[in-house]
């Protein structure tokens, strides 16, 4: 699934417009990228990704 397909699917599932969904996912990508770039090592980066995915899974 590419980014465009992901945005369309999330918009469909959530009832949010594609434009708004794209803004949110772009912002999320920026925040996640910034957090990962501050990771000291690979394990720390994976820990951050796991925490984010765990957070969304439990919502």
Secondary structure as UniProt FT lines:
FT   HELIX           3..14
FT   HELIX           18..37
FT   HELIX           42..57
//
